[in-house]
Amino acid sequence: DAKTTQPPSMDCAEGRAANLPCNHSTISGNEYVYWYRQIHSQGPQYIIHGLKNNETNEMASLIITEDRKSSTLILPHATLRDTAVYYCIAVAYSGGGADGLTFGKGTHLIIQP
Amino acid sequence: KAGVTQTPRYLIKTRGQQVTLSCSPISGHRSVSWYQQTPGQGLQFLFEYFSETQRNKGNFPGRFSGRQFSNSRSEMNVSTLELGDSALYLCASSPGLAGGPGGELFFGEGSRLTVL
């Protein structure tokens, strides 16, 4: 799996868009980009994933650069409940499955009131 | 739809004992993965089961084992417990094989194991 690099921490004002960057410069063609978050003392929560195209769901948007070397997770209107550690993961997947996800340290996003 | 259920939520064991943790996946999900989370090492992959077969295994000693039943429920076992096994053990289920299309993981709240 490609290594991902994320800033260790970020602040964002409540109500503003939170943009969390992730670098995955060694990503290969069969690797998906997944985002999860973990709120203190809870299990991680799936947010979104993509391969090449930008994706949007009810929680967030995922913007993947054309060369796929980086991506940005966007929380359009951050609330205090979005304070969490956000993990960006690149997962190599073949028809037979994937290796276990490597979560890394993630970005601790703190939403300020 | 009910989420992933893990039991027990908390348990305390002593060195040398063994422990069995249980995981009930979301209905219809066939893949179950297990992770260990510690403050020092973060989230580390243990193994993934799909249709009762172990598909992948992380870099853990043979003391860590698991299995999956025909109803997709899974158990993991740790034998000869060591102090370093104290951790939060997380189970995650997914509709398809983890990591691919339809492979997003849905985690339970975890079983917190303390080894004394």
Interface residues (C-beta under 8 A of the other chain):
Chain A: Y32 Y34 Y36 Q42 G43 P44 Q45 Y46 H49 Y87 V91 A92 Y93 G96 G97 A98 D99 G100 L101 T102 F103 G104 K105
Chain B: V4 S33 Y35 G42 L43 F45 L46 F47 E48 F50 R55 N56 G58 L90 A92 L97 A98 G99 G100 P101 G103 E104 L105 F106 F107 G108 E109 G110
